[in-house]
Amino acid sequence: MPLGKRHLRGLVEDLELFAVVSRTTAEPRRRRIDPVCRMDLATGEAAATLSFPGEERVFCSQECLQRFVAAPERYGLQVSRP
């Protein structure tokens, strides 16, 4: 299961991390997709959430949330701006 890129102390570049889960013992979890980076997130893994009437978006990081808020139409959300 991909966990996304993470910065680890002592390494110059971010490292892609994965979790190993046995299919026989893993319970089914509701998955969500970060609309900015497209990271697959399980319940409780989101670093941020943003609610619109009738819609909730989840984000893997504050950076993805900020990118979304700056240009929501880029990620498929139609917002009327004053």
N, C-alpha and C positions, 0 to 999 in steps of 0.2 A: 504494500500500500504506500503510495508516494506521500511524503510529508512536505515536499517543497524544498527550495533552497534555504539554507540557514547559514548564518555567519558563526563560525566556531573560532574561539580564541586560539591564537597560534597559527592560524591558516590565513594566507593572503586572500584567497578567493572563497566565495560562498560555496558550500558543498550541498549537493542534492542528497537528501536523506530519505530513507524508506523504512517502514515498519514491517516486520515479518509477523504475520498472523496465521495461525493454523485454521484452515477452513472448517475443520471438524469442531473446533471449540469457539470460533468467533460467532458472536451473536449478530444478527442483521442490524445495521445502523442506517439511519436516514442520512443520505449524502447530499451535499449542496455544492455548487460551483461558484467560485469567485468570478464575477463578471469581467474583471480587469485582466487578471493573469490566467484565468481558467483553471486554477488549482482546485482539485477535488477535496472538499472538506467534510469530515464527519461531524455529527452533532457534538458541540462543545469545543471544536477545534478553531472556530472563527475568532480572530483577534478583534473584529469589529462587526457591527450590524447596522444597517440603515433601513428604516421603515418608511415606506410611502403608503398612502391609502391603498389597501388591498395587496401590497407587495412588501416583502422583506428581502433585502439583499445581504449576503454575508461576504466578509473579506478576510483574507489570510493575514493582512497587515494594515497598519495605519496608512502606509504609503499607497496601497491599492485603494483604500477608502478615499484618500485625498485626490487621487487621479479620477476616480469616479465622480466625486462631487464637483470637480473642476469642469468636467465635460460628460454629463450623464447620457446625452444623446449619442455619444460615440460608442456607448455600450448597450444600446437598444432601449433606453428609457426616454420617452418623449416627455419633456418638461417645458411648460410655457414660462418664459422668463419675462419679467416686466421691462 
